[in-house]
Amino acid sequence: IDAGINHNFLAASLDHAFTDRLTGIVLGGGQRYSDDNERIHLRGWLIYSLFPEHGLALQLRARGYDSSRRGSLFYFNPERYENADIGLRWRAAVSGWRIFATAAAGEERIDHDVTNPTRFVQLHVDRVLAKDIRVGARYAYSRAAGEDGGNGSGTYSWRYLRFFVVAPF
């Protein structure tokens, strides 16, 4: 923000249910930064419903990108970044609240050279009230160098807590 660098991201995704328990999702996209860096992204998920009656699923997730310009002092920017993890997903409805949770662990590779372990946890709850007003909260935690300020050490972590209200008008 201090450097005035901004970016945009445009992507499209396809998903396909291979069986009543196995779904695949692929996303391809492009990202352009105001410092003339461009990234080509590819992401994919395989989701297998372990216990459909309990909303529990196994998730395999992979993502990667190639950058047109390497190195920036203002954001993490390797020439090539890859990340893969495996985790559990849970979806449930409890007393009118929808609950979505994910916990995953894996590994990232930076420029075919540095590898680091990764972890990710997310919890999302929401509810629809009268007149289609939706309220909720989301918490996430991630530990991966891919979001690091550029040193690739794998010691960077972030977390957020967000509350929201959505009202139709």
ChimeraX attribute file (.defattr): number of C-alpha atoms within 10 A of each C-alpha:
attribute: neighborCount
match mode: 1-to-1
recipient: residues
	/A:1	7
	/A:2	5
	/A:3	8
	/A:4	8
	/A:5	12
	/A:6	10
	/A:7	12
	/A:8	10
	/A:9	13
	/A:10	10
	/A:11	12
	/A:12	9
	/A:13	12
	/A:14	10
	/A:15	13
	/A:16	11
	/A:17	13
	/A:18	10
	/A:19	9
	/A:20	9
	/A:21	13
	/A:22	16
	/A:23	16
	/A:24	18
	/A:25	15
	/A:26	17
	/A:27	15
	/A:28	17
	/A:29	15
	/A:30	16
	/A:31	16
	/A:32	17
	/A:33	13
	/A:34	11
	/A:35	13
	/A:36	10
	/A:37	16
	/A:38	20
	/A:39	20
	/A:40	17
	/A:41	20
	/A:42	18
	/A:43	18
	/A:44	18
	/A:45	19
	/A:46	19
	/A:47	20
	/A:48	22
	/A:49	20
	/A:50	16
	/A:51	12
	/A:52	13
	/A:53	8
	/A:54	11
	/A:55	15
	/A:56	18
	/A:57	19
	/A:58	20
	/A:59	22
	/A:60	18
	/A:61	21
	/A:62	18
	/A:63	18
	/A:64	19
	/A:65	22
	/A:66	19
	/A:67	18
	/A:68	16
	/A:69	14
	/A:70	14
	/A:71	14
	/A:72	13
	/A:73	10
	/A:74	13
	/A:75	15
	/A:76	17
	/A:77	27
	/A:78	21
	/A:79	16
	/A:80	18
	/A:81	20
	/A:82	20
	/A:83	21
	/A:84	20
	/A:85	20
	/A:86	20
	/A:87	18
	/A:88	19
	/A:89	22
	/A:90	18
	/A:91	17
	/A:92	15
	/A:93	13
	/A:94	10
	/A:95	6
	/A:96	11
	/A:97	14
	/A:98	15
	/A:99	19
	/A:100	17
	/A:101	18
	/A:102	19
	/A:103	20
	/A:104	20
	/A:105	18
	/A:106	18
	/A:107	17
	/A:108	23
	/A:109	19
	/A:110	19
	/A:111	15
	/A:112	12
	/A:113	7
	/A:114	13
	/A:115	17
	/A:116	18
	/A:117	17
	/A:118	22
	/A:119	17
	/A:120	20
	/A:121	18
	/A:122	18
	/A:123	17
	/A:124	18
	/A:125	19
	/A:126	19
	/A:127	18
	/A:128	16
	/A:129	11
	/A:130	6
	/A:131	8
	/A:132	11
	/A:133	12
	/A:134	15
	/A:135	16
	/A:136	17
	/A:137	15
	/A:138	17
	/A:139	15
	/A:140	17
	/A:141	15
	/A:142	20
	/A:143	20
	/A:144	22
	/A:145	25
	/A:146	26
	/A:147	18
	/A:148	18
	/A:149	15
	/A:150	17
	/A:151	16
	/A:152	22
	/A:153	14
	/A:154	19
	/A:155	14
	/A:156	17
	/A:157	16
	/A:158	12
	/A:159	12
	/A:160	10
	/A:161	12
	/A:162	10
	/A:163	12
	/A:164	11
	/A:165	12
	/A:166	11
	/A:167	12
	/A:168	7
	/A:169	3
